[in-house]
Amino acid sequence: MNGLILYIIKSTLYTAVFQSFYLLVMRKTTFFRLNRVVFITGTFLCMFLPFINIEMPAETMTVTPMEMIEAAIISDSPAETTAAIEHEVQTNWTGLVMFSIFLVGAVISLCVTTISYIRMSRMIRSVRPVEVNGTEVRIVDAEIPSFSWGRHIVIGRKDMEENPSIMTHEQMHVRCRHSFDLMAYTIVTTLQWFNPLVWISRTELKMLHEYEADEHTIKKGIDATQYQLLLVKKAVGAKRFQLANGFNHSKLKNRITMMHRNKTNKWMRLAYLLCIPVLIGAMCCCGQNTENERIAEEAQTLVQPISDVQPEITEAISFHLADVRPTFQGGDENNFSKWVNSNLTYPAEAEEKGVQGRVTLSFTVTSTGKVCDVKVIRGVDPLLDNEAVRVVEMSPDWTPGMKDGKPVAVTYVFPVIFLQRDTDKKTEAVPFQFADTKPGFNGGDANEFNKWVAQQVVYPENCKKEGIAGRVTLSFIVNETGKVSDVKVLRGVHEDLDKEAVRVVSSSPDWTPGQKDGKAVPVKYTFPVIFSL
């Protein structure tokens, strides 16, 4: 349902951009057939553009290596859980109301069009047709406004005998198949009934039909002056069917003005090309995820909320959900990190340019232990991105993960760090992946610190009320004495969430220091704290 609403919003935006361009730039040109073809084609193209996503380049970020363990702060209190459920229900209810309003409007719009079609069909069927030049002409004894629909023309007997230009005009409508344009455009008015620009453009489309029919009629040898006088005579008080093309069309001044207008320069046709970058820009704006959306997506991938209901297992599951995680060469993910580091080659061109940072990948360990579907979630530079993908794709087989006693495909999110040698002598800390012995916390590894942080964090009340959530990425150093120092925010979410994350990590008990070449050394970590409502 939310996907449908998002589609309607995007297609409405694209349609508004395109039709505004037509009304502002091409409306008064004399390219009647071209304008009509481009108008219909462009409008329907805008209905399909939401299915095409243009993603903006991922923001590059210089960070140090990160463990594959994320810290998730999840509220466990009954009151907070109830509030979260109520918020979700309220969101779903709002979406349902919006969808209901849209559906009611679409049905009403479709009904109005259907009623007009039924009335017109009854009128056409009520009169016996006469074949004229391949067109079914229905001659009515009463004096009625003439109109055409499909291959049918309905005209009064008096107009048929005294005003042959009317018959010629309606034949031009039939020959140009204008009724098919209006029928197709009904799809647009039904889906975007709430968009006033669509209804304005619908009127403009009918005017294009009249311009084209008038042009062809005059080319048939009809005297232009007499033809215009006939328009004035017939236009007063004329009532037409909503869908049909009629001779007695409103906006008479526009039609007569267009007959006298000089032909537009042919080069003006190229103006339509200006609409392409505008539409691409609109697609980029709609396709670009906000920072909070990216954080939410990554958080959903990396951290699964605790729930009594187990999610349905599909083709691949997150490694957090596996009963037995895949193993690599007899060890866990850390073994794979070491293997990647040993096979990684820093691209010389990137090193010369000083390009470094973290390339975040996703990949799947299949039920047979093969590594496949390696994708870049967040890149730094094509040189580094391609090297990271190359190394992960050449991974040896893993021992597959298990779920309910069966081998399953397991998905990982994995960071590959490209970090140049720091020539600054004041920076003595080494990334944790380069330590021979990693720092320990409370007798365990970083998992223990992860649990400790989750227990210590207090969710700021103002952020909880405003529904602010996300991942605060910190860096800190475990020095050679085991103290935690130099806690910094690499990427924040909100000032209060950032401060709380820094407060908790800064208050960490002492660690067992890491070692390099048999000596205690400062070790630098990048650590994410996820605040999730």
C-alpha positions as CSV (number, residue, x, y, z in Angstrom):
1,M,0.0,0.0,0.0
2,N,2.8,2.4,0.9
3,G,4.5,1.4,-2.3
4,L,1.4,2.4,-4.3
5,I,1.2,5.8,-2.5
6,L,4.9,6.4,-3.2
7,Y,4.3,5.5,-6.9
8,I,1.4,7.9,-7.2
9,I,3.4,10.7,-5.6
10,K,6.4,10.2,-7.9
11,S,4.4,9.8,-11.0
12,T,2.4,13.0,-10.1
13,L,5.7,14.9,-9.7
14,Y,7.1,13.7,-13.0
15,T,3.8,14.4,-14.8
16,A,3.6,17.9,-13.3
17,V,7.2,18.7,-14.4
18,F,6.6,17.5,-17.9
19,Q,3.2,19.1,-18.4
20,S,4.3,22.4,-16.9
21,F,7.1,22.5,-19.4
22,Y,4.6,22.0,-22.2
23,L,2.2,24.7,-21.0
24,L,5.0,27.2,-20.5
25,V,7.2,26.5,-23.5
26,M,5.4,24.6,-26.3
27,R,1.7,25.5,-25.8
28,K,1.7,28.3,-28.4
29,T,3.8,26.6,-31.1
30,T,2.2,25.4,-34.3
31,F,3.6,21.9,-34.2
32,F,0.1,20.4,-33.6
33,R,0.8,16.8,-34.5
34,L,4.3,16.8,-32.9
35,N,2.9,18.4,-29.7
36,R,0.1,15.9,-29.5
37,V,2.4,12.9,-30.0
38,V,5.0,14.1,-27.5
39,F,2.4,15.2,-25.0
40,I,0.7,11.8,-24.9
41,T,4.0,9.9,-25.0
42,G,5.7,12.1,-22.4
43,T,2.7,11.9,-20.0
44,F,2.7,8.1,-20.1
45,L,6.4,7.9,-19.9
46,C,6.1,9.9,-16.6
47,M,3.8,7.2,-15.4
48,F,6.6,4.6,-15.9
49,L,9.5,6.7,-14.6
50,P,8.9,5.8,-10.9
51,F,9.9,2.2,-11.8
52,I,13.4,3.5,-12.8
53,N,15.6,4.4,-9.8
54,I,18.6,6.7,-10.2
55,E,20.8,6.4,-7.2
56,M,23.1,9.2,-6.2
57,P,26.8,8.4,-5.6
58,A,27.4,7.1,-2.1
59,E,29.0,9.6,0.2
60,T,32.7,8.7,0.8
61,M,33.9,8.5,4.4
62,T,37.4,8.0,5.8
63,V,37.2,5.7,8.7
64,T,39.3,2.9,10.3
65,P,38.3,-0.8,10.3
66,M,35.1,-1.8,12.0
67,E,34.2,-5.1,13.5
68,M,31.3,-7.0,12.0
69,I,29.4,-6.7,15.3
70,E,26.9,-3.8,15.6
71,A,25.6,-2.5,18.9
72,A,21.8,-2.3,18.9
73,I,19.9,-0.3,21.6
74,I,16.4,-1.8,21.7
75,S,13.8,-0.8,24.3
76,D,12.7,-3.8,26.3
77,S,10.2,-2.1,28.7
78,P,6.5,-2.9,28.3
79,A,5.5,0.8,28.1
80,E,8.0,1.6,25.4
81,T,7.2,-1.5,23.5
82,T,3.5,-0.6,23.6
83,A,4.3,2.9,22.5
84,A,6.3,1.6,19.5
85,I,3.4,-0.7,18.5
86,E,0.9,2.1,18.8
87,H,3.1,4.3,16.6
88,E,3.4,1.6,14.0
89,V,-0.4,1.0,14.1
90,Q,-1.0,4.8,13.7
91,T,1.4,4.9,10.7
92,N,-0.4,2.0,9.1
93,W,-3.8,3.6,9.8
94,T,-2.7,6.9,8.2
95,G,-1.5,5.0,5.1
96,L,-4.9,3.2,4.9
97,V,-6.8,6.5,5.2
98,M,-4.7,8.0,2.4
99,F,-5.2,5.0,0.2
100,S,-9.0,5.0,0.8
101,I,-9.3,8.7,-0.1
102,F,-7.3,8.1,-3.3
103,L,-9.4,5.0,-4.2
104,V,-12.7,6.9,-3.7
105,G,-11.5,9.8,-5.9
106,A,-10.3,7.4,-8.6
107,V,-13.6,5.5,-8.6
108,I,-15.6,8.7,-8.8
109,S,-13.4,10.0,-11.7
110,L,-13.8,6.7,-13.5
111,C,-17.5,6.7,-13.0
112,V,-18.0,10.2,-14.4
113,T,-16.0,9.2,-17.5
114,T,-18.0,5.9,-17.8
115,I,-21.3,7.7,-17.6
116,S,-20.3,10.1,-20.3
117,Y,-19.2,7.2,-22.5
118,I,-22.5,5.4,-21.9
119,R,-24.5,8.5,-22.8
120,M,-22.5,9.0,-26.0
121,S,-22.8,5.3,-27.0
122,R,-26.5,5.4,-26.6
123,M,-26.7,8.5,-28.8
124,I,-24.5,6.8,-31.5
125,R,-26.5,3.5,-31.4
126,S,-29.9,5.3,-31.6
127,V,-29.2,6.5,-35.2
128,R,-28.7,4.2,-38.2
129,P,-25.2,4.8,-39.7
130,V,-24.4,5.9,-43.2
131,E,-21.0,4.9,-44.7
132,V,-19.1,8.0,-45.9
133,N,-15.5,7.6,-47.0
134,G,-14.9,4.7,-44.6
135,T,-16.6,6.6,-41.7
136,E,-19.9,5.8,-40.0
137,V,-21.9,9.0,-40.1
138,R,-25.1,9.2,-37.9
139,I,-27.4,11.9,-39.2
140,V,-29.8,13.3,-36.7
141,D,-32.9,15.2,-37.7
142,A,-32.7,17.4,-34.6
143,E,-30.3,20.3,-34.5
144,I,-27.5,19.1,-32.2
145,P,-23.8,20.0,-31.8
146,S,-21.9,17.6,-34.1
147,F,-19.2,15.4,-32.5
148,S,-17.0,12.4,-33.4
149,W,-15.9,9.3,-31.5
150,G,-13.8,6.5,-32.8
151,R,-15.0,5.9,-36.4
152,H,-18.3,7.5,-35.7
153,I,-19.6,11.0,-36.5
154,V,-22.9,12.3,-35.2
155,I,-24.1,15.4,-37.1
156,G,-27.4,17.3,-37.6
157,R,-29.1,16.9,-41.0
158,K,-29.1,20.7,-41.5
159,D,-25.3,20.9,-40.9
160,M,-24.8,18.0,-43.1
161,E,-26.6,19.7,-46.0
162,E,-25.6,23.4,-45.5
163,N,-22.2,23.3,-43.8
164,P,-19.9,20.7,-45.4
165,S,-16.9,22.2,-43.5
166,I,-18.3,20.7,-40.3
167,M,-18.4,17.3,-41.8
168,T,-14.8,17.8,-43.1
169,H,-13.7,18.9,-39.6
170,E,-15.2,15.8,-37.9
171,Q,-13.6,13.6,-40.5
172,M,-10.2,15.0,-39.6
173,H,-10.8,14.1,-36.0
174,V,-11.6,10.5,-37.0
175,R,-8.7,10.3,-39.4
176,C,-6.2,11.6,-36.7
177,R,-7.7,9.2,-34.1
178,H,-8.1,11.9,-31.5
179,S,-10.6,9.9,-29.5
180,F,-7.9,7.3,-28.7
181,D,-5.8,10.0,-27.1
182,L,-8.7,11.0,-24.9
183,M,-9.5,7.4,-24.0
184,A,-5.9,6.7,-23.1
185,Y,-5.7,9.9,-21.1
186,T,-8.5,8.6,-18.9
187,I,-5.9,6.4,-17.2
188,V,-4.0,9.5,-16.2
189,T,-7.1,11.4,-14.9
190,T,-8.1,8.3,-12.9
191,L,-4.8,7.8,-11.2
192,Q,-4.1,11.5,-10.7
193,W,-7.6,12.9,-10.2
194,F,-6.3,15.1,-7.3
195,N,-3.8,16.9,-9.6
196,P,-5.4,20.0,-11.1
197,L,-2.6,20.3,-13.7
198,V,-3.8,17.0,-15.2
199,W,-7.3,18.4,-15.8
200,I,-5.9,21.6,-17.2
201,S,-3.6,19.6,-19.5
202,R,-6.6,17.5,-20.6
203,T,-8.3,20.6,-21.8
204,E,-5.1,21.6,-23.6
205,L,-5.0,18.1,-25.3
206,K,-8.5,18.7,-26.7
207,M,-7.5,22.1,-27.9
208,L,-4.5,20.4,-29.7
209,H,-7.1,18.1,-31.4
210,E,-9.1,21.2,-32.5
211,Y,-6.0,23.0,-33.8
212,E,-4.9,19.9,-35.8
213,A,-8.5,19.3,-37.2
214,D,-8.8,23.1,-38.1
215,E,-5.4,23.0,-39.9
216,H,-6.3,19.9,-42.0
217,T,-9.8,21.3,-42.8
218,I,-8.4,24.6,-44.2
219,K,-5.9,22.6,-46.2
220,K,-8.8,20.8,-47.8
221,G,-9.7,24.1,-49.6
222,I,-12.3,25.4,-47.1
223,D,-12.4,29.2,-47.1
224,A,-10.7,30.3,-43.8
225,T,-12.8,33.4,-43.2
226,Q,-16.1,31.6,-43.8
227,Y,-14.9,28.8,-41.6
228,Q,-14.1,31.1,-38.7
229,L,-17.5,32.8,-39.0
230,L,-19.1,29.4,-38.8
231,L,-17.1,28.7,-35.7
232,V,-18.5,31.8,-34.1
233,K,-22.0,30.9,-35.1
234,K,-21.9,27.4,-33.8
235,A,-19.9,28.0,-30.6
236,V,-22.6,29.8,-28.6
237,G,-24.4,27.6,-26.2
238,A,-23.0,24.3,-27.5
239,K,-23.0,21.3,-25.1
240,R,-20.7,18.4,-25.8
241,F,-20.0,15.0,-24.3
242,Q,-17.0,14.9,-22.1
243,L,-15.0,12.4,-24.1
244,A,-16.0,13.4,-27.7
245,N,-14.3,15.8,-30.1
246,G,-16.8,18.4,-31.2
247,F,-16.9,21.1,-33.9
248,N,-18.5,23.5,-31.4
249,H,-15.5,23.7,-29.1
250,S,-14.9,26.4,-26.5
251,K,-11.9,28.8,-26.4
252,L,-12.9,30.0,-29.8
253,K,-10.5,32.9,-29.6
254,N,-7.6,30.5,-29.2
255,R,-8.6,28.5,-32.3
256,I,-9.0,31.5,-34.5
257,T,-5.8,33.0,-33.2
258,M,-3.9,29.8,-34.0
259,M,-5.3,29.8,-37.6
260,H,-3.7,33.2,-38.1
261,R,-0.4,32.5,-36.3
262,N,2.8,32.2,-38.4
263,K,4.4,28.8,-38.5
264,T,6.8,28.3,-35.6
265,N,10.5,27.9,-36.5
266,K,11.3,24.3,-37.0
267,W,14.3,24.6,-34.6
268,M,11.9,25.2,-31.8
269,R,11.1,21.5,-31.8
270,L,14.5,20.9,-30.1
271,A,13.1,22.7,-27.1
272,Y,11.6,19.4,-26.0
273,L,15.1,18.2,-25.3
274,L,15.3,20.7,-22.5
275,C,12.7,18.7,-20.6
276,I,15.0,15.6,-20.4
277,P,17.6,17.0,-17.9
278,V,14.7,18.5,-15.8
279,L,13.0,15.0,-15.6
280,I,16.4,13.4,-14.8
281,G,16.9,15.9,-12.0
282,A,13.5,15.1,-10.6
283,M,14.3,11.4,-10.7
284,C,17.6,12.0,-8.9
285,C,15.8,13.9,-6.2
286,C,13.2,11.1,-5.7
287,G,15.8,8.3,-6.0
288,Q,18.2,9.8,-3.5
289,N,17.8,8.2,0.0
290,T,18.2,10.6,2.9
291,E,20.9,9.8,5.5
292,N,18.3,8.6,8.0
293,E,16.8,6.2,5.4
294,R,20.2,4.8,4.7
295,I,20.8,4.3,8.4
296,A,17.5,2.6,8.8
297,E,18.1,0.3,5.9
298,E,21.6,-0.7,7.2
299,A,20.2,-1.1,10.7
300,Q,17.5,-3.3,9.5
301,T,20.0,-5.4,7.6
302,L,22.6,-5.6,10.4
303,V,20.5,-5.8,13.5
304,Q,17.3,-7.8,13.9
305,P,14.9,-6.7,16.7
306,I,14.2,-9.2,19.4
307,S,10.7,-10.7,18.8
308,D,8.7,-13.7,19.9
309,V,7.6,-14.2,16.4
310,Q,10.4,-15.7,14.2
311,P,10.5,-14.2,10.7
312,E,9.8,-16.4,7.7
313,I,13.0,-17.8,6.2
314,T,13.2,-16.9,2.5
315,E,16.2,-17.5,0.1
316,A,18.8,-16.0,2.4
317,I,18.7,-14.9,6.0
318,S,20.8,-12.5,8.0
319,F,23.7,-14.1,9.9
320,H,22.1,-12.9,13.1
321,L,19.2,-15.3,12.5
322,A,21.2,-18.4,11.8
323,D,21.2,-21.1,14.5
324,V,24.8,-21.9,13.5
325,R,26.7,-19.2,11.6
326,P,28.9,-20.0,8.6
327,T,32.5,-20.5,9.5
328,F,35.6,-19.7,7.5
329,Q,38.7,-22.0,7.6
330,G,37.7,-23.3,11.0
331,G,37.0,-19.9,12.5
332,D,34.5,-17.1,12.6
333,E,34.2,-13.8,10.6
334,N,37.5,-12.6,12.0
335,N,39.3,-15.3,10.1
336,F,37.7,-14.0,6.9
337,S,38.7,-10.5,7.8
338,K,42.3,-11.6,8.1
339,W,42.1,-13.5,4.9
340,V,40.8,-10.5,3.0
341,N,43.5,-8.3,4.5
342,S,46.2,-10.7,3.4
343,N,44.8,-10.8,-0.2
344,L,43.9,-7.2,-0.6
345,T,46.1,-5.0,-2.9
346,Y,45.9,-1.3,-2.5
347,P,45.4,0.1,-6.0
348,A,48.5,2.2,-6.8
349,E,46.4,4.9,-8.5
350,A,44.2,5.3,-5.4
351,E,47.3,5.4,-3.2
352,E,48.8,8.1,-5.2
353,K,45.6,10.1,-5.0
354,G,45.4,9.6,-1.3
355,V,42.0,7.8,-1.6
356,Q,41.2,5.7,1.4
357,G,38.1,4.7,3.5
358,R,35.7,1.9,4.1
359,V,33.9,0.0,1.3
360,T,30.8,-1.7,2.7
361,L,29.8,-4.8,0.9
362,S,27.1,-7.4,1.1
363,F,27.5,-11.0,0.1
364,T,25.8,-14.3,0.6
365,V,27.3,-17.6,1.8
366,T,25.1,-20.2,0.1
367,S,23.9,-23.4,1.5
368,T,26.8,-25.1,-0.1
369,G,29.4,-22.6,1.3
370,K,30.0,-20.7,-1.9
371,V,30.3,-16.9,-1.8
372,C,28.0,-15.1,-4.3
373,D,26.0,-12.0,-4.9
374,V,28.8,-9.6,-3.8
375,K,27.5,-6.0,-4.0
376,V,28.7,-2.6,-3.0
377,I,26.3,-1.0,-0.4
378,R,28.4,2.1,0.2
379,G,31.5,2.8,-1.9
380,V,34.4,5.1,-1.6
381,D,36.0,5.2,-5.1
382,P,35.6,2.8,-8.1
383,L,39.3,1.8,-7.7
384,L,38.8,0.7,-4.1
385,D,35.3,-0.7,-4.7
386,N,36.4,-2.9,-7.5
387,E,39.3,-4.3,-5.5
388,A,37.1,-5.0,-2.5
389,V,34.6,-6.9,-4.7
390,R,37.4,-8.8,-6.4
391,V,38.9,-10.1,-3.2
392,V,35.6,-11.1,-1.6
393,E,34.5,-12.9,-4.8
394,M,37.6,-15.1,-4.8
395,S,36.9,-16.3,-1.3
396,P,37.4,-20.0,-0.6
397,D,34.4,-22.0,0.4
398,W,32.9,-21.6,3.8
399,T,31.2,-24.1,6.0
400,P,27.5,-23.2,5.5
401,G,25.3,-21.9,8.2
402,M,22.4,-23.9,9.7
403,K,18.8,-23.1,10.5
404,D,16.5,-25.6,12.1
405,G,19.1,-28.3,11.4
406,K,19.3,-27.5,7.7
407,P,22.0,-25.7,5.7
408,V,20.8,-22.2,4.6
409,A,22.0,-19.3,2.6
410,V,23.3,-16.5,5.0
411,T,23.8,-12.9,4.1
412,Y,26.6,-10.7,5.5
413,V,27.3,-7.0,5.5
414,F,31.1,-6.7,5.5
415,P,33.4,-3.7,5.6
416,V,36.7,-3.7,3.7
417,I,39.1,-1.1,4.9
418,F,41.6,0.7,2.8
419,L,43.8,2.7,5.1
420,Q,47.1,4.2,4.0
421,R,50.1,4.2,6.3
422,D,50.0,7.1,8.6
423,T,53.4,9.0,8.5
424,D,52.4,11.2,11.5
425,K,54.5,9.9,14.4
426,K,52.0,11.3,16.9
427,T,49.4,8.7,15.8
428,E,50.6,5.5,17.4
429,A,47.3,3.6,17.6
430,V,46.9,0.7,15.2
431,P,43.6,-0.5,13.7
432,F,42.3,-3.5,15.7
433,Q,42.6,-5.8,12.7
434,F,46.3,-5.2,12.6
435,A,46.8,-6.1,16.2
436,D,48.3,-9.6,16.8
437,T,46.2,-9.8,20.0
438,K,43.0,-7.8,20.1
439,P,42.0,-6.0,23.3
440,G,39.7,-7.9,25.6
441,F,36.8,-6.6,27.6
442,N,35.5,-8.2,30.8
443,G,37.1,-11.5,29.9
444,G,35.6,-11.6,26.4
445,D,35.9,-9.9,23.1
446,A,34.1,-7.0,21.5
447,N,30.8,-8.8,21.9
448,E,31.0,-8.3,25.6
449,F,31.6,-4.5,25.1
450,N,28.6,-4.5,22.7
451,K,26.4,-6.0,25.5
452,W,27.8,-3.7,28.1
453,V,27.0,-0.6,25.9
454,A,23.5,-1.9,25.3
455,Q,22.9,-2.1,29.1
456,Q,24.3,1.4,29.8
457,V,22.7,3.5,27.1
458,V,19.7,5.6,28.2
459,Y,17.5,6.7,25.2
460,P,17.1,10.6,25.4
461,E,13.4,11.3,26.1
462,N,13.1,14.2,23.5
463,C,14.5,11.9,20.8
464,K,12.1,9.2,21.8
465,K,9.1,11.5,21.6
466,E,10.2,12.9,18.2
467,G,10.9,9.4,16.8
468,I,14.5,10.1,16.1
469,A,16.6,7.0,15.6
470,G,19.7,5.9,13.8
471,R,23.3,4.9,14.1
472,V,26.0,7.0,15.8
473,T,29.4,5.9,14.5
474,L,32.2,6.5,17.0
475,S,35.9,6.0,17.0
476,F,37.9,5.4,20.2
477,I,41.3,4.1,21.3
478,V,42.1,1.4,23.8
479,N,45.5,2.5,24.9
480,E,48.4,0.3,26.0
481,T,47.1,0.4,29.6
482,G,43.6,-0.6,28.7
483,K,42.0,2.8,29.1
484,V,39.4,4.0,26.6
485,S,40.3,7.5,25.2
486,D,39.9,9.9,22.3
487,V,36.2,9.1,21.8
488,K,35.0,10.9,18.7
489,V,31.8,11.0,16.6
490,L,32.5,10.1,13.0
491,R,29.0,10.2,11.9
492,G,26.2,11.5,14.1
493,V,22.4,11.4,14.0
494,H,21.2,13.9,16.6
495,E,23.1,16.0,19.2
496,D,21.5,14.2,22.1
497,L,22.0,10.7,20.7
498,D,25.6,11.6,19.8
499,K,26.3,12.8,23.4
500,E,24.7,9.7,24.9
501,A,26.8,7.4,22.8
502,V,30.0,9.3,23.6
503,R,29.1,9.3,27.3
504,V,28.6,5.6,27.5
505,V,31.7,4.6,25.6
506,S,33.8,7.2,27.5
507,S,32.7,5.6,30.8
508,S,33.9,2.1,29.7
509,P,35.8,0.0,32.3
510,D,39.4,-0.8,31.5
511,W,40.1,-3.3,28.8
512,T,42.9,-5.8,28.5
513,P,45.2,-4.0,26.1
514,G,46.0,-5.3,22.6
515,Q,49.5,-6.5,21.5
516,K,51.6,-6.1,18.5
517,D,54.9,-7.9,18.1
518,G,54.7,-9.0,21.7
519,K,54.2,-5.5,23.1
520,A,51.1,-3.7,24.4
521,V,50.0,-1.1,21.9
522,P,47.1,1.4,21.5
523,V,44.4,0.0,19.3
524,K,41.8,2.1,17.5
525,Y,38.2,1.0,17.0
526,T,35.3,2.2,15.0
527,F,32.2,1.4,16.9
528,P,28.5,2.0,15.9
529,V,25.8,2.5,18.5
530,I,22.4,2.0,17.0
531,F,19.4,3.8,18.7
532,S,16.3,2.0,17.5
533,L,12.7,2.7,18.5
